[in-house]
Amino acid sequence: MRPELFRPGSARAVGFFVLWIILSGGDAVDLVAGAVAAAAATWASLRLLPPGTSGVRPAALIGLVLRFLRQSLVAGVDVACRALDPRLPLHTGFVAYPVGLPPGPSRNVLTTLMSLLPGTVPTGADAAGRLLIHCLDVDQPVAAQLAAEEEHFARAIGSARGDG
């Protein structure tokens, strides 16, 4: 291992090994397999995402996770109420959202994040490149909410919202 990769490689290896222990329940029999898996995962991660190439901001990422959990809870309750109370409106339809992140991994992760929020499901893109989002209530400010989510996501990954 090159000397400049020792510190980030060690941190990643420990992280992967701890994840292995958590997932396997910490059985001593599995530790050797876990060490091999952690070594392979570390090797792959150093090749696919070399140290210093990520703009991820840990504090902003934690904020994004906390925001996502809060939004999911609030939206989940709203979706449940709408589904169970026939008096509450359901105005299903599609909203075209002009995503600002360029096509690629960042946009894919954002789209995945959007799909986890209750009441919205990205379904593809239109001819203009806008994301088509299926919504339970198109009368809600869905595009504004998605723009706020994209802004928080872009801040967490150290990117800026572009022209899309």
N, CA, C and O atoms as a DFTB+ gen file, in Angstrom:
656 C
 N C O
     1  1       0.853      -1.168       0.000
     2  2       0.000       0.000       0.000
     3  2       0.902       1.235       0.000
     4  3       1.894       1.310       0.725
     5  1       0.521       2.196      -0.837
     6  2       1.272       3.451      -0.888
     7  2       1.114       4.182       0.436
     8  3       0.043       4.125       1.040
     9  1       2.149       4.864       0.901
    10  2       2.111       5.532       2.213
    11  2       0.961       6.528       2.355
    12  3       0.380       6.633       3.435
    13  1       0.620       7.261       1.296
    14  2      -0.453       8.250       1.398
    15  2      -1.836       7.610       1.515
    16  3      -2.806       8.279       1.870
    17  1      -1.923       6.318       1.217
    18  2      -3.200       5.603       1.344
    19  2      -3.339       4.870       2.673
    20  3      -4.405       4.334       2.976
    21  1      -2.264       4.841       3.474
    22  2      -2.309       4.063       4.705
    23  2      -3.390       4.565       5.667
    24  3      -4.198       3.776       6.156
    25  1      -3.408       5.853       5.934
    26  2      -4.368       6.386       6.909
    27  2      -5.817       6.247       6.415
    28  3      -6.642       5.692       7.140
    29  1      -6.163       6.736       5.195
    30  2      -7.549       6.557       4.745
    31  2      -7.911       5.085       4.547
    32  3      -9.048       4.686       4.798
    33  1      -6.947       4.277       4.096
    34  2      -7.218       2.849       3.914
    35  2      -7.481       2.158       5.238
    36  3      -8.365       1.308       5.337
    37  1      -6.709       2.526       6.263
    38  2      -6.912       1.936       7.589
    39  2      -8.278       2.318       8.146
    40  3      -8.982       1.476       8.701
    41  1      -8.651       3.586       7.998
    42  2      -9.955       4.035       8.497
    43  2     -11.095       3.304       7.787
    44  3     -12.069       2.897       8.420
    45  1     -10.967       3.144       6.487
    46  2     -12.010       2.437       5.741
    47  2     -12.060       0.962       6.141
    48  3     -13.139       0.392       6.300
    49  1     -10.893       0.353       6.300
    50  2     -10.859      -1.065       6.676
    51  2     -11.521      -1.280       8.028
    52  3     -12.300      -2.218       8.200
    53  1     -11.214      -0.418       8.981
    54  2     -11.842      -0.538      10.302
    55  2     -13.351      -0.356      10.176
    56  3     -14.120      -1.103      10.781
    57  1     -13.774       0.629       9.396
    58  2     -15.206       0.848       9.199
    59  2     -15.902      -0.347       8.573
    60  3     -16.979      -0.747       9.015
    61  1     -15.286      -0.917       7.543
    62  2     -15.883      -2.094       6.904
    63  2     -15.911      -3.293       7.850
    64  3     -16.875      -4.059       7.864
    65  1     -14.851      -3.449       8.636
    66  2     -14.804      -4.583       9.563
    67  2     -15.838      -4.416      10.677
    68  3     -16.478      -5.389      11.074
    69  1     -16.006      -3.197      11.181
    70  2     -17.028      -2.941      12.200
    71  2     -18.416      -3.209      11.619
    72  3     -19.269      -3.793      12.287
    73  1     -18.640      -2.782      10.376
    74  2     -19.920      -3.065       9.730
    75  2     -20.140      -4.567       9.621
    76  3     -21.248      -5.052       9.848
    77  1     -19.089      -5.305       9.276
    78  2     -19.194      -6.758       9.190
    79  2     -19.597      -7.356      10.545
    80  3     -20.482      -8.209      10.620
    81  1     -18.946      -6.904      11.591
    82  2     -19.253      -7.416      12.936
    83  2     -20.703      -7.122      13.300
    84  3     -21.390      -7.974      13.864
    85  1     -21.168      -5.924      12.980
    86  2     -22.559      -5.568      13.283
    87  2     -23.514      -6.470      12.513
    88  3     -24.480      -6.983      13.079
    89  1     -23.247      -6.664      11.227
    90  2     -24.142      -7.467      10.394
    91  2     -24.099      -8.955      10.723
    92  3     -25.109      -9.648      10.607
    93  1     -22.929      -9.447      11.134
    94  2     -22.807     -10.880      11.396
    95  2     -23.143     -11.243      12.839
    96  3     -23.224     -12.426      13.171
    97  1     -23.334     -10.271      13.678
    98  2     -23.649     -10.554      15.069
    99  2     -22.410     -10.767      15.921
   100  3     -22.528     -11.102      17.100
   101  1     -21.245     -10.584      15.363
   102  2     -20.012     -10.677      16.131
   103  2     -19.554     -12.087      16.452
   104  3     -18.755     -12.270      17.371
   105  1     -20.030     -13.085      15.730
   106  2     -19.586     -14.463      15.965
   107  2     -18.104     -14.596      15.640
   108  3     -17.646     -14.141      14.592
   109  1     -17.368     -15.215      16.534
   110  2     -15.925     -15.378      16.352
   111  2     -15.601     -16.183      15.095
   112  3     -14.569     -15.961      14.462
   113  1     -16.474     -17.106      14.738
   114  2     -16.264     -17.945      13.556
   115  2     -16.236     -17.098      12.288
   116  3     -15.553     -17.444      11.324
   117  1     -16.972     -15.995      12.287
   118  2     -17.085     -15.158      11.100
   119  2     -16.015     -14.079      11.000
   120  3     -15.977     -13.361      10.000
   121  1     -15.157     -13.939      11.983
   122  2     -14.195     -12.842      11.992
   123  2     -13.160     -12.947      10.870
   124  3     -12.766     -11.931      10.298
   125  1     -12.724     -14.151      10.556
   126  2     -11.747     -14.311       9.471
   127  2     -12.380     -13.920       8.138
   128  3     -11.779     -13.197       7.344
   129  1     -13.587     -14.402       7.903
   130  2     -14.293     -14.026       6.677
   131  2     -14.532     -12.519       6.648
   132  3     -14.448     -11.893       5.591
   133  1     -14.830     -11.939       7.809
   134  2     -15.042     -10.496       7.897
   135  2     -13.783      -9.716       7.575
   136  3     -13.844      -8.680       6.913
   137  1     -12.642     -10.205       8.038
   138  2     -11.375      -9.532       7.747
   139  2     -11.077      -9.576       6.252
   140  3     -10.616      -8.588       5.680
   141  1     -11.337     -10.714       5.622
   142  2     -11.122     -10.836       4.179
   143  2     -12.089      -9.919       3.421
   144  3     -11.696      -9.231       2.479
   145  1     -13.348      -9.921       3.844
   146  2     -14.339      -9.053       3.188
   147  2     -13.987      -7.582       3.377
   148  3     -14.119      -6.792       2.443
   149  1     -13.542      -7.205       4.571
   150  2     -13.157      -5.811       4.833
   151  2     -11.952      -5.415       3.977
   152  3     -11.897      -4.297       3.464
   153  1     -10.997      -6.317       3.824
   154  2      -9.820      -6.031       2.997
   155  2     -10.233      -5.844       1.536
   156  3      -9.755      -4.927       0.868
   157  1     -11.116      -6.707       1.043
   158  2     -11.575      -6.589      -0.341
   159  2     -12.384      -5.304      -0.542
   160  3     -12.228      -4.620      -1.553
   161  1     -13.239      -4.984       0.417
   162  2     -14.040      -3.763       0.319
   163  2     -13.146      -2.525       0.376
   164  3     -13.386      -1.546      -0.330
   165  1     -12.122      -2.573       1.214
   166  2     -11.187      -1.449       1.311
   167  2     -10.444      -1.265      -0.003
   168  3     -10.323      -0.144      -0.499
   169  1      -9.949      -2.351      -0.563
   170  2      -9.247      -2.282      -1.848
   171  2     -10.151      -1.670      -2.917
   172  3      -9.740      -0.767      -3.644
   173  1     -11.389      -2.170      -3.006
   174  2     -12.322      -1.660      -4.016
   175  2     -12.655      -0.197      -3.764
   176  3     -12.724       0.590      -4.708
   177  1     -12.863       0.178      -2.509
   178  2     -13.241       1.564      -2.228
   179  2     -12.098       2.531      -2.524
   180  3     -12.336       3.654      -2.971
   181  1     -10.868       2.108      -2.280
   182  2      -9.726       2.974      -2.590
   183  2      -9.543       3.142      -4.095
   184  3      -9.054       4.177      -4.547
   185  1      -9.932       2.132      -4.875
   186  2      -9.838       2.230      -6.336
   187  2     -10.992       3.051      -6.898
   188  3     -10.797       3.853      -7.811
   189  1     -12.197       2.854      -6.357
   190  2     -13.375       3.529      -6.901
   191  2     -13.529       4.961      -6.402
   192  3     -14.040       5.814      -7.128
   193  1     -13.097       5.236      -5.179
   194  2     -13.196       6.580      -4.615
   195  2     -11.910       6.881      -3.859
   196  3     -11.846       6.740      -2.638
   197  1     -10.884       7.299      -4.605
   198  2      -9.603       7.597      -3.962
   199  2      -9.758       8.706      -2.925
   200  3     -10.632       9.562      -3.055
   201  1      -8.911       8.692      -1.898
   202  2      -8.978       9.743      -0.877
   203  2      -8.825      11.131      -1.495
   204  3      -8.037      11.332      -2.419
   205  1      -9.578      12.064      -0.974
   206  2      -9.479      13.442      -1.435
   207  2     -10.344      13.778      -2.627
   208  3     -10.377      14.938      -3.039
   209  1     -11.054      12.808      -3.206
   210  2     -11.894      13.092      -4.369
   211  2     -13.337      13.368      -3.979
   212  3     -14.126      13.803      -4.819
   213  1     -13.698      13.130      -2.736
   214  2     -15.067      13.333      -2.287
   215  2     -15.205      14.696      -1.640
   216  3     -14.346      15.118      -0.865
   217  1     -16.284      15.378      -1.961
   218  2     -16.553      16.669      -1.336
   219  2     -17.568      16.554      -0.225
   220  3     -18.140      17.562       0.188
   221  1     -17.811      15.341       0.275
   222  2     -18.825      15.129       1.297
   223  2     -18.448      15.910       2.551
   224  3     -17.314      15.861       3.026
   225  1     -19.426      16.619       3.062
   226  2     -19.255      17.396       4.289
   227  2     -20.003      16.672       5.400
   228  3     -21.233      16.640       5.396
   229  1     -19.273      16.090       6.352
   230  2     -19.918      15.273       7.386
   231  2     -21.022      15.991       8.161
   232  3     -22.076      15.400       8.394
   233  1     -20.817      17.229       8.563
   234  2     -21.844      17.941       9.329
   235  2     -23.099      18.142       8.491
   236  3     -24.213      17.955       8.979
   237  1     -22.918      18.524       7.227
   238  2     -24.070      18.703       6.343
   239  2     -24.755      17.372       6.058
   240  3     -25.977      17.319       5.920
   241  1     -23.977      16.300       5.968
   242  2     -24.554      14.973       5.747
   243  2     -25.400      14.539       6.938
   244  3     -26.482      13.981       6.762
   245  1     -24.913      14.792       8.139
   246  2     -25.693      14.469       9.348
   247  2     -26.985      15.285       9.359
   248  3     -28.054      14.770       9.686
   249  1     -26.871      16.570       8.997
   250  2     -28.070      17.407       8.905
   251  2     -29.058      16.882       7.883
   252  3     -30.268      16.909       8.111
   253  1     -28.546      16.403       6.755
   254  2     -29.408      15.839       5.721
   255  2     -30.126      14.595       6.231
   256  3     -31.320      14.418       5.991
   257  1     -29.396      13.738       6.932
   258  2     -30.000      12.511       7.471
   259  2     -31.091      12.858       8.485
   260  3     -32.180      12.284       8.447
   261  1     -30.805      13.786       9.381
   262  2     -31.806      14.188      10.381
   263  2     -33.022      14.822       9.717
   264  3     -34.160      14.556      10.104
   265  1     -32.777      15.661       8.717
   266  2     -33.886      16.276       7.985
   267  2     -34.714      15.212       7.279
   268  3     -35.944      15.250       7.300
   269  1     -34.026      14.261       6.654
   270  2     -34.722      13.190       5.946
   271  2     -35.602      12.383       6.896
   272  3     -36.747      12.070       6.570
   273  1     -35.071      12.047       8.068
   274  2     -35.855      11.271       9.029
   275  2     -37.091      12.047       9.481
   276  3     -38.180      11.481       9.577
   277  1     -36.924      13.342       9.759
   278  2     -38.060      14.163      10.179
   279  2     -39.077      14.274       9.053
   280  3     -40.274      14.093       9.277
   281  1     -38.607      14.573       7.838
   282  2     -39.499      14.693       6.690
   283  2     -40.247      13.382       6.434
   284  3     -41.437      13.392       6.120
   285  1     -39.546      12.265       6.570
   286  2     -40.169      10.961       6.334
   287  2     -41.279      10.698       7.335
   288  3     -42.337      10.183       6.972
   289  1     -41.048      11.046       8.581
   290  2     -42.064      10.842       9.614
   291  2     -43.292      11.704       9.340
   292  3     -44.419      11.211       9.369
   293  1     -43.073      12.986       9.074
   294  2     -44.190      13.898       8.812
   295  2     -44.942      13.476       7.553
   296  3     -46.171      13.414       7.555
   297  1     -44.213      13.187       6.487
   298  2     -44.850      12.794       5.232
   299  2     -45.546      11.440       5.360
   300  3     -46.610      11.231       4.777
   301  1     -44.950      10.523       6.119
   302  2     -45.571       9.218       6.331
   303  2     -46.910       9.330       7.036
   304  3     -47.869       8.646       6.679
   305  1     -46.970      10.190       8.032
   306  2     -48.235      10.418       8.736
   307  2     -49.256      11.040       7.782
   308  3     -50.427      10.660       7.786
   309  1     -48.811      11.991       6.971
   310  2     -49.709      12.627       6.008
   311  2     -50.251      11.612       5.002
   312  3     -51.446      11.604       4.710
   313  1     -49.380      10.761       4.476
   314  2     -49.807       9.744       3.516
   315  2     -50.795       8.777       4.166
   316  3     -51.808       8.426       3.563
   317  1     -50.505       8.349       5.385
   318  2     -51.416       7.435       6.087
   319  2     -52.770       8.087       6.304
   320  3     -53.803       7.452       6.092
   321  1     -52.780       9.348       6.722
   322  2     -54.054      10.046       6.927
   323  2     -54.835      10.149       5.633
   324  3     -56.046       9.925       5.620
   325  1     -54.160      10.485       4.544
   326  2     -54.838      10.607       3.252
   327  2     -55.374       9.260       2.769
   328  3     -56.446       9.188       2.169
   329  1     -54.632       8.216       3.033
   330  2     -55.054       6.889       2.575
   331  2     -56.220       6.353       3.405
   332  3     -57.073       5.634       2.884
   333  1     -56.262       6.697       4.682
   334  2     -57.271       6.128       5.567
   335  2     -58.507       7.006       5.761
   336  3     -59.542       6.509       6.206
   337  1     -58.425       8.286       5.442
   338  2     -59.554       9.194       5.622
   339  2     -60.044       9.647       4.251
   340  3     -59.377      10.434       3.580
   341  1     -61.200       9.155       3.835
   342  2     -61.694       9.484       2.494
   343  2     -62.010      10.970       2.308
   344  3     -62.144      11.425       1.172
   345  1     -62.132      11.729       3.391
   346  2     -62.423      13.160       3.273
   347  2     -61.196      13.968       2.863
   348  3     -61.329      15.068       2.327
   349  1     -60.004      13.430       3.112
   350  2     -58.790      14.153       2.750
   351  2     -58.513      13.960       1.259
   352  3     -58.722      12.874       0.717
   353  1     -58.043      15.013       0.607
   354  2     -57.894      14.946      -0.855
   355  2     -56.693      14.122      -1.306
   356  3     -55.617      14.146      -0.708
   357  1     -56.931      13.403      -2.376
   358  2     -55.858      12.740      -3.118
   359  2     -55.968      13.250      -4.550
   360  3     -56.897      12.891      -5.274
   361  1     -55.039      14.069      -4.944
   362  2     -55.005      14.590      -6.308
   363  2     -53.735      14.071      -6.966
   364  3     -52.777      14.814      -7.183
   365  1     -53.749      12.781      -7.276
   366  2     -52.554      12.153      -7.825
   367  2     -52.248      12.703      -9.210
   368  3     -53.135      13.139      -9.943
   369  1     -50.991      12.670      -9.535
   370  2     -50.556      13.127     -10.844
   371  2     -49.047      13.242     -10.881
   372  3     -48.342      12.762      -9.994
   373  1     -48.576      13.884     -11.922
   374  2     -47.135      14.029     -12.130
   375  2     -46.726      15.489     -12.053
   376  3     -47.446      16.385     -12.495
   377  1     -45.557      15.702     -11.483
   378  2     -44.940      17.025     -11.434
   379  2     -43.601      16.893     -12.149
   380  3     -42.840      15.961     -11.890
   381  1     -43.320      17.830     -13.050
   382  2     -42.023      17.843     -13.739
   383  2     -41.077      18.715     -12.912
   384  3     -41.306      19.912     -12.739
   385  1     -40.016      18.095     -12.407
   386  2     -39.082      18.810     -11.534
   387  2     -37.765      19.055     -12.277
   388  3     -37.122      18.102     -12.716
   389  1     -37.358      20.324     -12.424
   390  2     -36.107      20.640     -13.127
   391  2     -34.890      20.430     -12.222
   392  3     -34.403      21.373     -11.599
   393  1     -34.419      19.220     -12.157
   394  2     -33.290      18.878     -11.284
   395  2     -32.050      19.654     -11.720
   396  3     -31.772      19.798     -12.910
   397  1     -31.311      20.149     -10.723
   398  2     -30.138      20.958     -11.013
   399  2     -28.846      20.179     -11.090
   400  3     -27.875      20.654     -11.678
   401  1     -28.812      18.995     -10.510
   402  2     -27.585      18.196     -10.554
   403  2     -27.423      17.573     -11.935
   404  3     -28.405      17.144     -12.541
   405  1     -26.201      17.520     -12.434
   406  2     -25.992      16.912     -13.756
   407  2     -26.218      15.401     -13.693
   408  3     -26.109      14.798     -12.625
   409  1     -26.532      14.792     -14.840
   410  2     -26.702      13.330     -14.860
   411  2     -25.443      12.642     -14.335
   412  3     -24.325      13.075     -14.612
   413  1     -25.640      11.570     -13.577
   414  2     -24.515      10.825     -13.011
   415  2     -24.841      10.327     -11.621
   416  3     -26.000      10.335     -11.207
   417  1     -23.826       9.894     -10.902
   418  2     -24.047       9.294      -9.585
   419  2     -24.759      10.212      -8.591
   420  3     -25.628       9.748      -7.852
   421  1     -24.416      11.487      -8.554
   422  2     -25.051      12.398      -7.593
   423  2     -26.548      12.516      -7.865
   424  3     -27.358      12.477      -6.939
   425  1     -26.907      12.659      -9.132
   426  2     -28.333      12.757      -9.468
   427  2     -29.043      11.440      -9.161
   428  3     -30.189      11.439      -8.710
   429  1     -28.369      10.333      -9.402
   430  2     -28.978       9.034      -9.103
   431  2     -29.247       8.877      -7.611
   432  3     -30.300       8.374      -7.218
   433  1     -28.302       9.305      -6.781
   434  2     -28.500       9.218      -5.339
   435  2     -29.634      10.148      -4.912
   436  3     -30.456       9.770      -4.078
   437  1     -29.691      11.361      -5.472
   438  2     -30.780      12.285      -5.162
   439  2     -32.126      11.671      -5.535
   440  3     -33.085      11.754      -4.768
   441  1     -32.193      11.061      -6.702
   442  2     -33.441      10.433      -7.146
   443  2     -33.837       9.306      -6.197
   444  3     -35.017       9.142      -5.886
   445  1     -32.870       8.539      -5.743
   446  2     -33.148       7.479      -4.773
   447  2     -33.667       8.078      -3.475
   448  3     -34.619       7.563      -2.890
   449  1     -33.051       9.157      -3.024
   450  2     -33.509       9.839      -1.812
   451  2     -34.938      10.324      -1.980
   452  3     -35.751      10.188      -1.065
   453  1     -35.253      10.886      -3.138
   454  2     -36.623      11.345      -3.404
   455  2     -37.614      10.188      -3.365
   456  3     -38.742      10.347      -2.897
   457  1     -37.198       9.041      -3.851
   458  2     -38.111       7.894      -3.895
   459  2     -38.430       7.365      -2.503
   460  3     -39.437       6.681      -2.318
   461  1     -37.587       7.672      -1.524
   462  2     -37.823       7.211      -0.159
   463  2     -38.762       8.115       0.610
   464  3     -39.266       7.730       1.665
   465  1     -39.006       9.316       0.098
   466  2     -39.927      10.229       0.771
   467  2     -41.361       9.817       0.444
   468  3     -41.707       9.674      -0.729
   469  1     -42.193       9.627       1.453
   470  2     -43.580       9.205       1.203
   471  2     -44.336      10.207       0.347
   472  3     -44.216      11.419       0.528
   473  1     -45.112       9.681      -0.586
   474  2     -45.954      10.519      -1.428
   475  2     -45.316      10.948      -2.733
   476  3     -45.989      11.546      -3.573
   477  1     -44.026      10.657      -2.930
   478  2     -43.355      11.017      -4.178
   479  2     -42.580       9.825      -4.702
   480  3     -41.898       9.124      -3.955
   481  1     -42.699       9.610      -6.009
   482  2     -41.947       8.529      -6.652
   483  2     -41.413       9.046      -7.987
   484  3     -42.200       9.297      -8.900
   485  1     -40.097       9.210      -8.121
   486  2     -39.542       9.575      -9.424
   487  2     -39.794       8.443     -10.419
   488  3     -39.558       7.274     -10.114
   489  1     -40.272       8.799     -11.603
   490  2     -40.631       7.763     -12.572
   491  2     -39.817       7.830     -13.858
   492  3     -39.931       6.945     -14.706
   493  1     -39.015       8.847     -14.011
   494  2     -38.225       8.987     -15.231
   495  2     -37.994      10.456     -15.512
   496  3     -38.064      11.295     -14.614
   497  1     -37.719      10.757     -16.769
   498  2     -37.474      12.144     -17.173
   499  2     -38.263      12.446     -18.431
   500  3     -38.547      11.561     -19.239
   501  1     -38.611      13.719     -18.580
   502  2     -39.303      14.116     -19.802
   503  2     -38.274      14.513     -20.864
   504  3     -37.070      14.411     -20.629
   505  1     -38.738      14.958     -22.012
   506  2     -37.845      15.301     -23.122
   507  2     -36.908      16.459     -22.778
   508  3     -35.822      16.572     -23.347
   509  1     -37.329      17.318     -21.845
   510  2     -36.504      18.468     -21.444
   511  2     -35.496      18.107     -20.356
   512  3     -34.710      18.956     -19.934
   513  1     -35.512      16.849     -19.897
   514  2     -34.566      16.417     -18.871
   515  2     -35.051      16.622     -17.454
   516  3     -34.314      16.355     -16.504
   517  1     -36.287      17.096     -17.291
   518  2     -36.845      17.263     -15.946
   519  2     -37.291      15.910     -15.415
   520  3     -37.771      15.064     -16.169
   521  1     -37.128      15.713     -14.102
   522  2     -37.595      14.473     -13.490
   523  2     -39.108      14.487     -13.409
   524  3     -39.707      15.498     -13.040
   525  1     -39.722      13.379     -13.752
   526  2     -41.165      13.239     -13.590
   527  2     -41.408      12.549     -12.254
   528  3     -40.976      11.418     -12.032
   529  1     -42.101      13.246     -11.380
   530  2     -42.362      12.764     -10.034
   531  2     -43.844      12.480      -9.896
   532  3     -44.669      13.377     -10.072
   533  1     -44.195      11.226      -9.580
   534  2     -45.586      10.898      -9.306
   535  2     -45.872      11.297      -7.865
   536  3     -45.134      10.937      -6.948
   537  1     -46.950      12.040      -7.681
   538  2     -47.290      12.569      -6.355
   539  2     -48.701      12.162      -5.966
   540  3     -49.558      11.942      -6.821
   541  1     -48.929      12.065      -4.660
   542  2     -50.270      11.791      -4.161
   543  2     -51.145      13.032      -4.227
   544  3     -52.366      12.926      -4.343
   545  1     -50.531      14.207      -4.153
   546  2     -51.306      15.446      -4.181
   547  2     -50.522      16.503      -4.943
   548  3     -49.604      17.120      -4.402
   549  1     -50.891      16.709      -6.210
   550  2     -50.173      17.670      -7.039
   551  2     -50.480      19.109      -6.637
   552  3     -49.820      20.035      -7.110
   553  1     -51.471      19.306      -5.772
   554  2     -51.787      20.653      -5.301
   555  2     -50.807      21.126      -4.221
   556  3     -50.769      22.312      -3.894
   557  1     -50.029      20.212      -3.675
   558  2     -49.012      20.568      -2.678
   559  2     -47.803      21.172      -3.402
   560  3     -47.630      20.938      -4.598
   561  1     -46.970      21.941      -2.704
   562  2     -45.781      22.540      -3.337
   563  2     -44.644      21.523      -3.480
   564  3     -43.576      21.683      -2.889
   565  1     -44.886      20.489      -4.262
   566  2     -43.948      19.373      -4.406
   567  2     -42.610      19.836      -4.978
   568  3     -41.556      19.468      -4.460
   569  1     -42.645      20.640      -6.042
   570  2     -41.400      21.088      -6.672
   571  2     -40.560      21.911      -5.694
   572  3     -39.338      21.770      -5.665
   573  1     -41.190      22.756      -4.906
   574  2     -40.459      23.564      -3.921
   575  2     -39.841      22.668      -2.846
   576  3     -38.710      22.896      -2.417
   577  1     -40.588      21.652      -2.415
   578  2     -40.058      20.722      -1.410
   579  2     -38.876      19.935      -1.979
   580  3     -37.872      19.741      -1.293
   581  1     -38.992      19.489      -3.214
   582  2     -37.893      18.746      -3.836
   583  2     -36.672      19.640      -4.047
   584  3     -35.537      19.185      -3.907
   585  1     -36.900      20.904      -4.381
   586  2     -35.786      21.837      -4.541
   587  2     -35.046      22.020      -3.218
   588  3     -33.818      22.094      -3.194
   589  1     -35.794      22.093      -2.121
   590  2     -35.160      22.212      -0.799
   591  2     -34.358      20.958      -0.481
   592  3     -33.253      21.044       0.054
   593  1     -34.910      19.797      -0.806
   594  2     -34.192      18.540      -0.571
   595  2     -32.922      18.485      -1.415
   596  3     -31.868      18.063      -0.939
   597  1     -33.031      18.916      -2.671
   598  2     -31.860      18.899      -3.545
   599  2     -30.790      19.851      -3.023
   600  3     -29.602      19.533      -3.072
   601  1     -31.198      21.008      -2.527
   602  2     -30.242      21.971      -1.985
   603  2     -29.506      21.390      -0.777
   604  3     -28.287      21.526      -0.678
   605  1     -30.219      20.752       0.131
   606  2     -29.587      20.115       1.293
   607  2     -28.654      18.984       0.860
   608  3     -27.563      18.824       1.407
   609  1     -29.094      18.207      -0.121
   610  2     -28.269      17.102      -0.619
   611  2     -26.995      17.637      -1.264
   612  3     -25.902      17.135      -0.999
   613  1     -27.136      18.658      -2.110
   614  2     -25.967      19.231      -2.788
   615  2     -24.976      19.796      -1.774
   616  3     -23.764      19.664      -1.950
   617  1     -25.482      20.420      -0.720
   618  2     -24.610      20.948       0.320
   619  2     -23.871      19.813       1.025
   620  3     -22.689      19.941       1.344
   621  1     -24.564      18.708       1.266
   622  2     -23.954      17.565       1.972
   623  2     -22.858      16.904       1.151
   624  3     -21.870      16.429       1.711
   625  1     -23.016      16.866      -0.166
   626  2     -21.997      16.204      -0.986
   627  2     -20.980      17.184      -1.535
   628  3     -20.090      16.800      -2.293
   629  1     -21.105      18.459      -1.155
   630  2     -20.128      19.455      -1.590
   631  2     -20.261      19.815      -3.039
   632  3     -19.264      20.078      -3.711
   633  1     -21.484      19.832      -3.534
   634  2     -21.751      20.151      -4.929
   635  2     -22.629      21.392      -4.975
   636  3     -23.141      21.835      -3.947
   637  1     -22.798      21.939      -6.138
   638  2     -23.687      23.074      -6.315
   639  2     -24.747      22.711      -7.320
   640  3     -24.490      21.973      -8.271
   641  1     -25.931      23.227      -7.113
   642  2     -27.033      22.995      -8.036
   643  2     -26.751      23.781      -9.304
   644  3     -26.593      25.001      -9.268
   645  1     -26.688      23.073     -10.425
   646  2     -26.363      23.734     -11.698
   647  2     -27.592      23.987     -12.531
   648  3     -28.704      24.095     -12.014
   649  1     -27.380      24.080     -13.817
   650  2     -28.469      24.342     -14.737
   651  2     -29.254      23.086     -15.080
   652  3     -30.326      23.169     -15.679
   653  1     -28.727      21.914     -14.703
   654  2     -29.433      20.665     -14.962
   655  2     -29.272      20.274     -16.343
   656  3     -29.797      19.240     -16.757
